[in-house]
């Protein structure tokens, strides 16, 4: 709440989060001043050492939902910045009203999370899609959808240390089920933290 802009960097002893503001147009919008700021933040992160790096943006670069889908603009902006700085985050997060976890090129993690309360959940393009599913497009990275939950609300818990990021997506009961049932872990994952330099 005390950040000076709608885009910001949060620095903690174990990790850093760069929050990008992708505005409201379909597919998002990141203009040159913010892009230049983002590249500078990635450069400063490299100078600060090998802590876990998370990039959080509203419009997800990858999504297989049936409402918004992934943003080509955000994908292009991130790819250009990562190539330019030779810095790739350990985790990229975006938002639609479900949960999805992707692996890119067998090493990078992208998570879509946004089903924590709003009533209208977003389904997937293919109902009952089997995972893992290779969704790679021609001339694109190898994009694998590892897991999704599109029919329940829930929340994501992350545990971060210097070597790993562990996550658990907890799905909660549906309205017609018992509200006393505790959330269940619908997806768990563990990624090794990569050296940034």
C-alpha positions as MATLAB code, in Angstrom:
seq = 'XXXXXXXXXXXXXXXXXXXXXXXXXXXXXXXXXXXXXXXXXXXXXXXXXXXXXXXXXXXXXXXXXXXXXXXXXXXXXXXXXXXXXXXXXXXXXXXXXXXXXXXXXXXXXXXXXXXXXXXXXXXXXXXXXXXXXXXXXXXXXXXXXXXXXXXXXXXXXXXXXXXXXXXXXXXXXXXXXXXXXXXXXXXXXXXXXXXXX';
ca = [
       0.000    0.000    0.000;
       2.924    2.339    0.564;
       4.558    1.777   -2.818;
       4.999    5.057   -4.698;
       3.727    3.807   -8.075;
       1.363    1.221   -9.492;
       4.494   -0.713  -10.484;
       7.065   -1.450   -7.831;
       9.809   -3.722   -6.476;
       9.519   -5.428   -3.096;
      12.885   -6.504   -1.641;
      13.056   -9.044    1.195;
      15.973  -11.057    2.630;
      15.094  -14.186    0.580;
      13.242  -12.974   -2.509;
      12.275   -9.981   -4.625;
       9.008   -9.301   -6.404;
       8.789   -6.937   -9.350;
       5.182   -5.867   -9.785;
       4.274   -4.714  -13.287;
       1.181   -2.668  -14.030;
      -0.321   -3.886  -17.293;
      -3.226   -1.419  -17.281;
      -6.742   -2.405  -18.409;
      -6.909   -2.806  -22.217;
      -7.437   -6.359  -23.502;
      -4.030   -8.022  -23.522;
      -2.531   -5.337  -21.293;
      -0.291   -2.404  -22.039;
       3.249   -1.624  -20.906;
       4.623    1.603  -22.365;
       8.270    2.555  -22.855;
       8.805    4.427  -19.543;
       7.614    1.400  -17.570;
       9.543   -0.999  -19.806;
      12.741    1.017  -19.230;
      12.051    0.958  -15.485;
      11.504   -2.823  -15.609;
      14.795   -3.420  -17.434;
      16.566   -1.223  -14.857;
      14.975   -3.212  -12.012;
      16.171   -6.482  -13.547;
      19.670   -4.984  -13.801;
      19.619   -3.836  -10.178;
      18.387   -7.290   -9.129;
      21.452   -8.800  -10.813;
      23.709   -6.500   -8.794;
      21.954   -7.368   -5.517;
      22.726  -11.072   -5.785;
      21.073  -14.422   -6.264;
      17.847  -14.123   -4.295;
      14.672  -15.637   -5.718;
      13.059  -13.350   -8.299;
       9.305  -13.248   -8.930;
       7.668  -11.078  -11.594;
       3.961  -10.401  -11.020;
       1.793   -8.917  -13.763;
      -1.982   -8.704  -14.152;
      -2.371   -9.964  -17.738;
      -0.735  -13.406  -17.900;
       1.653  -14.098  -20.783;
       0.438  -17.712  -20.852;
      -3.092  -18.860  -20.098;
      -5.355  -21.531  -21.566;
      -8.581  -20.151  -20.121;
     -11.668  -19.622  -22.268;
     -12.217  -15.992  -21.263;
      -9.008  -13.967  -21.714;
      -6.251  -16.402  -22.771;
      -2.595  -15.399  -22.644;
      -1.401  -11.950  -23.669;
       0.934  -11.843  -26.667;
       1.869   -8.251  -25.780;
       2.956   -9.181  -22.236;
       4.741  -12.273  -23.542;
       6.690  -10.110  -26.008;
       7.529   -7.443  -23.399;
       8.799   -9.995  -20.876;
      10.735  -11.992  -23.460;
      12.448   -8.848  -24.755;
      13.391   -7.687  -21.244;
      14.680  -11.115  -20.194;
      16.754  -11.402  -23.375;
      18.087   -7.855  -23.062;
      19.174   -8.266  -19.424;
      19.998  -11.995  -19.510;
      17.922  -12.231  -16.321;
      14.985  -14.633  -16.119;
      12.862  -14.803  -12.965;
      12.311  -17.983  -11.010;
       8.562  -17.458  -11.203;
       6.174  -15.304  -13.271;
       2.590  -14.858  -12.101;
      -0.481  -13.532  -13.888;
      -4.209  -13.341  -13.209;
      -7.390  -14.879  -14.560;
     -10.156  -16.418  -12.459;
      -8.706  -19.907  -12.175;
      -5.403  -21.645  -11.380;
      -2.903  -22.817  -14.003;
       0.749  -23.824  -13.765;
       3.011  -23.838  -16.833;
       6.600  -24.909  -17.437;
       8.492  -23.223  -20.273;
      11.447  -24.868  -21.987;
      11.554  -27.455  -19.169;
      12.916  -24.881  -16.713;
      10.839  -21.699  -16.216;
       7.680  -21.549  -14.125;
       4.607  -19.456  -14.949;
       1.564  -19.492  -12.675;
      -1.896  -18.064  -13.252;
      -3.779  -17.454  -10.015;
      -6.972  -15.477   -9.538;
      -9.723  -17.705   -8.183;
      -9.598  -16.630   -4.562;
     -13.037  -15.142   -4.255;
     -14.700  -13.565   -7.278;
     -17.826  -15.580   -8.072;
     -17.244  -15.966  -11.836;
     -14.617  -18.666  -12.375;
     -13.066  -18.944  -15.838;
     -13.140  -22.334  -17.515;
     -10.536  -23.793  -19.838;
     -10.570  -23.813  -23.651;
     -10.810  -27.605  -23.634;
     -13.016  -29.109  -20.970;
     -11.318  -31.968  -19.175;
      -7.921  -31.218  -20.743;
      -5.412  -33.871  -19.737;
      -2.240  -32.593  -18.088;
       0.603  -32.319  -18.554;
      -0.289  -30.991  -22.012;
       2.214  -29.602  -24.495;
       0.636  -26.396  -25.792;
       3.676  -25.242  -27.754;
       3.031  -23.122  -30.790;
       5.202  -23.043  -33.875;
       8.283  -20.834  -33.362;
       7.412  -20.462  -29.661;
       8.926  -21.828  -26.486;
       8.017  -25.310  -25.338;
       4.949  -24.529  -23.245;
       3.582  -27.287  -21.020;
       0.431  -26.892  -18.949;
       1.273  -28.944  -15.855;
      -1.926  -28.491  -13.840;
      -5.099  -26.435  -13.699;
      -8.108  -25.990  -11.422;
     -10.967  -24.114  -13.063;
     -14.039  -25.287  -11.155;
     -13.181  -24.277   -7.580;
     -12.016  -21.283   -5.647;
      -8.741  -21.541   -3.802;
      -5.464  -19.957   -2.776;
      -1.747  -20.459   -3.381;
       0.856  -20.822   -0.632;
       4.545  -20.400   -1.474;
       7.566  -21.392    0.619;
      10.817  -19.841   -0.514;
      14.395  -20.453    0.519;
      17.714  -19.864   -1.202;
      17.534  -23.124   -3.147;
      13.872  -23.880   -3.826;
      10.391  -22.501   -4.337;
       7.688  -24.849   -3.066;
       4.038  -24.212   -3.712;
       0.667  -25.624   -2.801;
      -2.606  -24.653   -4.425;
      -5.415  -25.271   -1.938;
      -8.885  -25.775   -3.435;
     -11.884  -25.014   -1.230;
     -15.312  -26.628   -1.149;
     -17.946  -25.830   -3.743;
     -21.133  -24.130   -2.513;
     -23.177  -27.356   -2.650;
     -20.525  -29.266   -0.674;
     -19.951  -29.127    3.046;
     -18.528  -25.740    4.038;
     -16.876  -27.429    6.996;
     -14.598  -29.467    4.725;
     -11.035  -28.136    4.940;
      -9.262  -26.920    1.783;
      -7.462  -29.715   -0.055;
      -4.112  -29.482   -1.818;
      -5.039  -29.732   -5.496;
      -1.514  -29.110   -6.761;
       1.933  -29.128   -5.179;
       5.218  -28.287   -6.867;
       8.866  -27.718   -6.116;
      11.330  -25.782   -8.293;
      15.038  -25.360   -7.892;
      16.167  -21.733   -7.802;
      18.454  -20.836  -10.691;
      21.569  -18.709  -10.541;
      20.951  -15.307  -12.108;
      24.557  -14.449  -12.961;
];
